Amino acid sequence: MYLSSVPFDQLGEAFPDIGEEAVPELSETVAVYGTPTALIAVGGLLTGIYWITKRRSEQMNKSGAKGKEA
């Protein structure tokens, strides 16, 4: 909490104007709506990386087995 005898808008860039809305209400929209989207995106990315590395590993094992048979 900051106390000042001068209005905060006269103090410059140190205290940005956040309007009349409460700060928890501003951050709630990001936390509530942004988190599920981020989790789905990260989950999809990790699934894709897993699939690609597993496929490469299987292909290398197949090509290694063919080389040993010949």
Order of alpha helices (4+ residues) and beta strands (2+ residues): alpha
